[in-house]
Amino acid sequence: MEFERDTIISYDTVAEVTLCQEETLESIVPDACPDILRIVDVCGQATISGKQAREGSAQVTGMVRASILYQPEGGGGLRRMEAGLPFTCQAEAPGLTERGTVFARPRLRSAEARALNPRKVLLRVDLAVDITACQPVERPICGGVTGSEEEGLCQRQFRGEHYQLCAVQEKPFTFSDQVRLQGTGESPVLLAVRAQPVCTESKLIGSKLIFKGMVELYLLLQEMEGGLSAAHESMPFSQIIEVTGAGEEGDCLVEVEVASLQCDQIPGDGRELDVTLELLAQAQVYSRRPVTLLQDLYSTSSLMEVERENQPLCSLTDQSVRPQAVRELLETGEMVRSIVDARLALGQVRQSREGKELVLTTEACVTVLYLDENELVQCVRRSLPVTCRLECPEGAKCSCFCACPGEVFAAPAAGGVEVRFTVEFHCMTTETTAVPTVTSAQLGEARNAGEGQRPSVVLRMPSPGEELWDIAKAHGTTMEQILQANELEEDALPFGRMLLIPSTR
């Protein structure tokens, strides 16, 4: 008796969490900058510096680059003061080892600053870091058994598929481009810049994962006469990652994060910007693997000792992008003359259940810069809950992240600022089923040893819910012999009918 063995090689997601934390920093105004009269806004970019898989935990380090915009004493346009806040976060990941892989998505939910005195500020930032930890695993499985005719082996097999994370890979790359700002005249002052890379397309060709996307660059400018304006530029990129262990039919998930951002005005022409980014592409590839499992085994000639275990098999039940449109009034308590800039940051995705539905909720932190009736720059912030409902079976697992696919539209309205934007919920729902399987077996003594001669035929009434396999196994015969003896064509048992159970000799 020989077993047909195979191995499922994949990755287990041992942690999938969002960590939220605050970081604070006291900073002195540089000598070259004037005293602070009033802080207007804080713009920032969260970047990723490093990731590390440890025994039972995942660690992520990064930096928040913040631009504090303030009105100086003595009048004049806005001034910028820069500060950097390093951060470290650690998530528990039972089962993770140094062989594992950690993916991270840090983002700045909100930032604010308070002037302790005209030369000193207290900066506070609110971070959210999505952490996914993947551990490589090898699961041996038994698909069947072969033996001699004398052994009289009967086997029951399960044929299905396993939806698995078959490959994880990452690639750091440098992206650079030149951007021409609209307008003429003297060079504007670059007050703030932030970048948002978005992967728009990915495809597997052989062992190569080709992905394309855009870096959305958002700029806040101040013209020499003091006027403020916002600019938006889209810069395309494309890259190739070598991926092994995935077929061309795999489902690809590629996320691109910012490791560093440098945006400089070119000397002699301040409307020409030189943009350089260090980016990190993080790829996960899922595939459907056909699986054959040995579910049950017996011998018609001998007793048998069988060892069993449950084999978890995963199936994909839903994979979708669900956009949710938001329209809200941000009250300001004063007249809004015009809008300067609007931006959005997304927080943690929380899950709760209402009957058969899964309710997904995230917080959208909206910030709008505007000019009041006195032409002074003001800032209004509001955290808005955004909800998405998803039909999800009990016991299923839903992995979800949110993104804002476009710009935030803001306009003056009675009582404040009206904002409109869309939040996309990217959902993947899976179900795991435990399939009983045979891992090993050993033939024992003959079935009729010490029992004398067995009857050649037994009459038997099937019990409710009993299958033909169960009856054949209990009596040490085969399903085919029972079907033939009772002139049945299918293995569905007739209700309320006695069966002839022939013995195997």
Protein Blocks (a to p, Z undefined) as FASTA:
>chain_A
ZZddddddddddfbdcdddddddddddddfkbccdfbdfbdcdddddfbdcddehiacdd
dddddddddddehiaaddddddddddddddddehiafkbccddddddfbdcdddfbfkbc
cddddddddddddddddddddfbdcddfklopacddddddddddfbdcdddddddddddd
ededjddddfbdcdddddfbdcdehjbccdddddddddddddfkopacdddddddddddd
ddehiafkbccddddddfbdcddddehiakbccddddddddddddddddddddfbdcdfk
bccddddddddddddfbdcdddddddddddehiacfbdfbdcddddddddddehjbccdd
dddddddddddfkopacdddddddddddddddehiacddddddfbdcdddddehiacddd
dddddddddddddddddfbdcddddfkgonapadfbdcddddehiafklmmmmnopafkl
mmmmnopabfcdcehiacdddddZZ
